[in-house]
Each structure stands twice: as structure tokens, then as C-alpha cells.
Amino acid sequence: MALKCGIVGLPNVGKSTLFNSLTAAKALAANFPFATKEPNIGIITVPDDRLDKLKELVNPQKVLPTTVEIVDIAGLIKGASKGDGLGNQFLANIREVDAILHIVRCFEDDNIIHVDGSIDPTRDKEVIDMELIFKDIETLEKRLEKLKKQAKTGAKEDAKNVEIAESLLKKLEEGIPARAADLDEDTHELIQDLYLLTAKPVMYVCNVDEMSAKDGNEFSQKFIQGLQEDAEVLLVSAGIEADIAELESVEERYEFAKEMGLEEPGVNRLIHAAYHLLKLITYFTAGEKEVRAWTVERGTKAPQAAGVIHSDFEKGFIRAEVIHYEDYVALGSEQAVKEAGKMHVEGKEYVVQDGDVMHFRFNV
């Protein structure tokens, strides 16, 4: 499954600079609002040391990592839910992503204007939060009218949906995003059907100055302390990431990051955090032709994992031959794993684990 993340934020918070750093793209990063009008799209290879190790052991003809699609969406301003600025375009683009990377500005720079004249990441966050909530209220009110008409026929399911929608609408009117509302499974199904913007998982990315890339600064600390929801927060310096992106080799990028006090480049930390946010894991297929990484949701069973490769694999699923990554590395080859009795044959109820090396048997 291709993970699609949208970078959002107010104008001039560093969205396009970070996008360029992550994707090695050349999106326009300019010191004026709405420099980005059409969404820029880039593909990031997901870094995974396990894939490199499997390559070393198997020596395949090719290696195929999994990827993440990053979308740099136009900056949003107050009034976007009513179409101000590029609001309608922004909101349409954000509907199409799996997760939101919300960039907040946590640095001072007199050469880069702020649309509201001062640095206040909590205020900036609330502007976007409320515009998304306003749009969701509009969406839900329209759907509620239809649900009420349907409920007049007496169908119990429609009456239940009216009750759910009214409860959710109340939460939104209180300023609570759909993802933070304490809702049951039936409500989640309705939310999915509505494609509510505030139902999407969010990771906040504090764009700090270069000196604060490791530990943050007063802006990022105040922002984190003021968060009213349990959310992923990542510290990144778009300036440092831009410098790292200019380096040719992976080794140089890691070395530069360590010189700046970071364990790894921001792109790696961001992807790992996005996987955690969306409850995603990686399994592998390994053979002479190719070693490849595949992404599935945590809790996925073997037939559905096989379906990520091809729908026929899921339809005709017979069994999965599974080697845990640690066993593969410890024993050095698939043959050695078999001889040690460490290959597991699993059926339709097997839940795929992060790092599993899998081979599927199926009927055509």
C-alpha cells in the first residue's frame, strides 16, 4: 500500500523547503504567501537497514524498497473553509492524503515574513485546526439533512446514523476534531464514509532553527506543552535538511546529521514517525530475482498481506512460509533457516509481524 502524506501549514512556515529536502525536488520555496499553488508531489524511498542486510545475504538481481508519497499543499489562511486564499483547493487536496504532516514555524527570521506578523506556533496550529473543523461541520450538516430524510422511512440503521452524526457534529462545534472524539466503531464507519478532514491522523512537525534541531527551543517547547491531544510531534530544521539533501551519499548524510547532534537525517525520523502514526509495518519477500519491502497495516492477516502483492495471491491463498527477520540474519540463508526448523508454515489466520520474510503459496 502506498502511503500518502500531505504537508500542510500556514504560508511561509517552511513547507516547500522541507518538501524539497525530503524528496530532492525543486518546488518553489519563496518568501511570499501562496508560492505553492498546485500541489507538488514527490516520492521518498523508505529507509530500512533490514532491507540492506537481506540484500547482503541473498545477493538478488535487484532490491525494491517501499515508498512514501509526499504532497506539498498550498498554504492555508484564516477563512479557507469559506474559500479565502486558496482554501477550496487546499481542502480538496487534503482529502486525498492518508496522513497530515502539519508544519508549524518555531524559528525567528526577519527575512521571512509571517502572515500574522509574529511567531506563535500554537496560534498557527489553531488557525488550521479550526478551518478544517469548519469545513467538516459544513460537510456533516449537509449529510445530516440527508440522513434525517432517510430516517423517516423507519430504517433503524438510518436512525442510528442520525444519532451518530448529531453527536459528532456537537463535538466539532465544541472545537474537537473527529480523530479526538471518543467514538464507537459504528461512528468510525460513518466518519470514513464522510471523508472528514479532521478524522485524518496528524503529526506536528516543529520547524526550528538549526541550533535547536536536537532539543528544540522555547517556541517548540511551548507548543508541545500546549497540545490538547495525544499527537506525534517531530523536531526538524528545514535548513539543516536542505543542507543534508545536497550531499550525494547516504554515508555523507548520516555523518553530517551526527555532526549536527542528530542520530539520523530528518527524512528518516519523519518516515518512521509516520509509520508509527498510521500503525504500519513492513514485511519482506526475498529471492534471487529480487528482495522487496511491502507495507501493511499492523494486524493484517497473511491473505490480505499477500493481496498487497497481487489480488490473485489473496484470492487463491493456500499458506504462507514465514521466516522471522532475526532468524534469517542469525542463520544467514533461507536454506539454513529450513534446516534449523525455523521456517513457519502459517494459514489464513496468521497475523503478519514487522520484519517477517514471507513466501506465499496460492492457487491461480
C-alpha positions in Angstrom: 0.0 0.0 0.0 1.4 3.4 -0.9 1.4 5.8 2.0 0.4 9.3 1.0 1.2 12.2 3.4 0.2 15.8 2.9 2.4 18.7 4.1 0.2 21.5 5.4 0.6 24.7 7.3 0.3 28.5 7.1 2.2 30.3 4.3 5.9 30.8 4.9 6.4 28.2 7.7 8.9 26.1 5.6 6.6 23.6 3.9 8.2 23.7 0.5 11.8 23.9 1.9 11.1 20.8 3.9 9.4 19.1 0.9 12.4 19.8 -1.3 14.7 18.4 1.3 12.7 15.2 1.8 12.1 14.5 -1.9 15.1 16.1 -3.6 12.5 18.0 -5.6 12.7 21.6 -6.7 9.4 23.1 -5.6 9.3 26.9 -5.4 10.2 28.0 -1.9 9.7 31.7 -1.8 9.2 34.5 0.8 5.6 35.3 0.0 2.2 33.7 0.6 0.9 31.1 -1.8 4.2 30.5 -3.6 2.8 26.9 -3.8 -0.5 26.9 -5.8 -0.7 23.5 -7.4 0.3 20.6 -5.0 3.9 19.4 -5.6 4.2 15.6 -5.3 7.4 13.7 -4.5 8.3 10.1 -3.8 10.6 9.1 -0.8 12.3 5.8 -0.5 11.6 4.3 2.9 15.0 3.8 4.7 15.3 0.3 6.2 18.5 -1.2 7.3 16.9 -4.7 7.3 16.5 -4.4 3.5 20.2 -3.7 3.1 21.0 -6.7 5.3 18.8 -9.0 3.3 20.4 -7.7 0.1 23.8 -8.7 1.5 22.6 -12.2 2.4 20.6 -13.0 -0.7 22.5 -11.1 -3.3 19.4 -10.6 -5.5 19.3 -9.1 -9.0 17.5 -6.1 -7.7 16.3 -4.5 -4.5 12.9 -2.7 -4.2 12.2 -0.6 -1.1 8.8 0.6 -0.3 8.0 4.3 -0.8 6.0 7.2 0.7 4.3 9.8 -1.5 4.7 13.4 -0.1 2.3 16.1 -1.2 3.3 19.8 -0.7 -0.1 21.5 -0.4 -0.7 25.2 -0.8 -0.6 27.3 2.4 -3.9 27.8 4.2 -5.1 31.0 5.9 -7.9 32.0 8.1 -11.2 31.9 6.1 -10.1 28.9 3.9 -13.2 27.0 4.8 -15.1 29.8 3.1 -12.8 29.8 0.1 -10.4 32.6 1.1 -6.9 32.4 -0.3 -6.5 29.0 -1.9 -8.8 27.4 0.6 -11.0 25.3 -1.6 -8.0 23.9 -3.5 -6.2 23.2 -0.2 -9.2 21.4 1.3 -9.7 19.3 -1.8 -6.1 18.2 -1.9 -6.0 17.3 1.8 -9.0 14.9 1.4 -6.7 12.7 -0.8 -3.9 12.0 1.7 -3.7 9.3 4.4 -2.0 11.4 7.0 -1.3 15.1 7.6 2.2 16.5 8.3 1.3 19.8 9.9 4.3 22.1 9.8 4.4 24.9 12.5 7.0 27.6 12.4 9.2 27.6 15.5 12.0 29.9 14.3 12.6 33.7 14.1 13.9 35.2 10.9 13.4 38.8 10.0 13.9 38.0 6.3 11.0 35.6 6.2 7.6 37.3 6.7 4.9 35.7 8.8 1.3 36.2 7.6 0.2 37.1 11.1 3.3 39.2 12.0 4.7 37.2 14.9 5.9 33.7 15.8 3.2 31.7 17.7 3.0 28.1 16.6 0.1 27.3 18.9 -2.0 30.1 17.3 -0.9 29.0 13.8 -2.0 25.4 14.6 -5.4 26.5 15.8 -6.0 28.5 12.7 -5.7 25.4 10.5 -7.4 23.2 13.0 -10.5 25.5 13.1 -10.6 25.8 9.3 -10.6 22.1 8.9 -13.3 21.8 11.7 -15.4 24.5 10.0 -15.3 22.5 6.7 -16.2 19.3 8.5 -19.1 21.0 10.2 -20.3 22.1 6.7 -19.9 18.6 5.3 -21.7 16.9 8.3 -24.6 19.4 8.3 -25.3 18.6 4.6 -25.1 14.8 5.3 -27.3 15.1 8.4 -30.1 16.6 6.3 -30.0 13.5 4.0 -29.8 11.1 6.9 -32.8 12.7 8.6 -34.9 12.3 5.4 -33.8 8.7 5.1 -34.6 8.0 8.7 -38.2 9.0 8.1 -38.7 5.7 6.3 -38.2 3.9 9.6 -35.0 2.1 9.0 -33.2 1.5 12.3 -29.7 1.9 10.7 -30.6 5.4 9.3 -32.0 6.5 12.7 -28.7 5.3 14.3 -26.7 7.2 11.8 -28.6 10.4 12.6 -27.8 9.9 16.3 -24.1 9.4 15.5 -23.9 12.4 13.2 -25.6 14.7 15.7 -23.2 13.5 18.4 -20.2 14.1 16.1 -21.5 17.5 15.0 -21.7 18.5 18.6 -18.1 17.5 19.2 -17.0 19.5 16.1 -18.9 22.6 17.3 -17.0 22.3 20.6 -13.8 22.5 18.6 -12.9 18.9 19.0 -11.6 17.2 15.8 -13.2 14.0 14.7 -10.0 12.0 15.4 -10.0 13.1 19.0 -13.7 12.5 19.7 -14.4 9.4 21.9 -16.5 7.5 19.4 -17.5 3.9 18.9 -16.9 1.6 15.9 -20.2 2.5 14.2 -19.2 6.2 14.3 -15.8 5.4 12.8 -17.6 3.7 9.8 -19.7 6.8 9.3 -16.6 9.1 9.5 -14.9 7.0 6.8 -17.9 7.4 4.6 -17.9 11.2 5.1 -14.2 11.7 4.4 -13.9 14.2 7.3 -10.7 16.2 7.2 -10.3 16.2 11.0 -10.5 12.4 11.1 -7.1 12.1 9.4 -4.2 11.3 11.7 -1.9 14.3 12.2 1.8 14.6 13.0 3.0 18.0 14.0 6.4 19.0 12.7 8.1 21.9 14.5 10.4 23.6 12.1 13.1 25.0 14.3 16.3 27.0 13.8 19.5 25.0 13.1 20.8 25.4 16.7 17.6 23.9 18.1 17.3 20.8 15.8 18.2 18.4 18.6 16.5 19.7 21.7 14.1 22.3 20.4 13.6 25.9 21.6 11.2 28.0 23.6 8.7 28.1 20.7 8.6 24.3 20.2 8.6 23.6 23.9 5.6 25.9 24.5 3.8 24.4 21.5 4.3 20.8 22.8 3.1 21.8 26.3 0.0 23.4 24.9 -1.2 20.5 22.8 -4.6 19.3 23.9 -4.4 16.0 22.1 -2.2 12.9 22.2 -0.2 13.6 19.0 3.1 12.7 17.3 5.5 15.7 17.4 8.7 15.8 15.5 11.5 18.4 15.7 13.1 19.2 12.3 15.2 22.0 11.0 14.3 22.5 7.3 17.6 24.5 6.9 19.7 21.5 8.1 17.6 19.1 6.0 18.2 21.3 2.9 22.0 21.0 3.5 21.8 17.3 4.0 19.8 16.8 0.8 22.7 18.4 -1.1 25.0 15.6 -0.2 25.4 12.7 -2.6 25.9 9.6 -0.5 23.9 8.1 2.4 27.1 7.9 4.4 27.7 11.6 4.0 24.2 12.5 5.0 24.4 10.4 8.2 27.8 11.9 9.0 26.5 15.4 8.6 23.5 14.7 10.7 25.7 13.3 13.5 27.9 16.4 13.3 24.7 18.4 14.0 23.9 16.3 17.0 21.3 14.2 15.3 21.2 10.4 15.1 19.9 10.3 11.5 18.6 12.7 8.9 15.1 14.2 9.5 13.6 12.3 6.5 14.3 9.0 8.2 12.8 10.2 11.5 9.8 11.6 9.7 9.0 8.4 7.8 9.5 6.2 10.9 7.1 8.5 12.9 4.6 8.4 10.0 4.6 4.6 10.0 4.0 4.6 13.8 1.2 7.2 13.4 -0.6 5.1 10.8 0.2 1.8 12.6 2.1 0.4 9.6 4.6 -2.3 9.4 6.9 -3.8 6.8 7.3 -7.4 5.6 9.8 -8.7 3.0 9.9 -11.1 0.1 13.4 -12.4 -0.7 14.7 -14.4 -3.6 17.4 -14.4 -6.3 15.4 -12.1 -8.6 14.5 -9.5 -6.0 14.4 -8.6 -2.4 11.5 -6.3 -1.7 9.8 -4.4 1.1 6.0 -4.3 1.4 3.9 -2.1 3.7 0.7 -3.3 5.5 -1.3 -2.2 8.5 -0.4 -3.7 11.8 -2.8 -6.6 12.5 -3.0 -7.6 8.8 -3.5 -11.3 8.2 -1.5 -13.4 5.7 -4.0 -13.5 2.9 -4.5 -9.7 2.9 -0.7 -9.2 3.1 -0.4 -11.4 0.0 -3.1 -9.3 -1.7 -0.8 -6.3 -1.5 1.5 -8.1 -3.9 -1.4 -9.2 -6.2 -5.1 -9.7 -5.7 -4.8 -13.2 -7.1 -2.4 -14.1 -4.2 -5.2 -13.2 -1.8 -8.0 -15.0 -3.7 -6.1 -18.2 -4.1 -4.2 -18.1 -0.8 -3.2 -21.6 0.5 -0.5 -20.8 3.0 2.4 -18.6 3.9 6.0 -19.7 4.6 7.4 -17.3 7.2 10.9 -16.6 8.5 11.4 -14.1 11.2 13.9 -11.5 10.2 16.1 -12.1 13.2 16.3 -15.9 12.4 17.2 -15.1 8.8 20.1 -12.8 9.8 21.3 -15.2 12.6 21.4 -18.2 10.3 22.5 -16.5 7.1 20.3 -18.0 4.4 16.8 -19.5 3.7 18.3 -23.0 3.4 20.0 -22.7 6.8 16.7 -21.5 8.3 14.8 -24.5 6.9 17.5 -26.9 8.2 17.2 -25.4 11.7 13.5 -25.8 11.6 12.9 -22.1 11.9 10.6 -21.6 8.9 7.0 -21.5 10.0 4.1 -22.6 7.8 1.1 -20.4 8.5 -2.5 -20.3 7.4 -5.2 -17.7 6.8 -5.4 -16.5 10.4 -1.7 -15.7 10.8 -1.1 -12.0 11.7 1.9 -10.7 9.9 4.7 -9.3 12.1 7.0 -6.4 11.4 10.1 -7.8 9.6 8.7 -11.1 8.5 10.3 -12.6 5.4 7.4 -14.3 3.6 6.7 -16.6 0.7 3.1 -17.2 -0.4 1.6 -20.4 -1.9 -1.6 -19.9 -3.8 -3.9 -21.4 -6.5 -4.2 -19.5 -9.7 
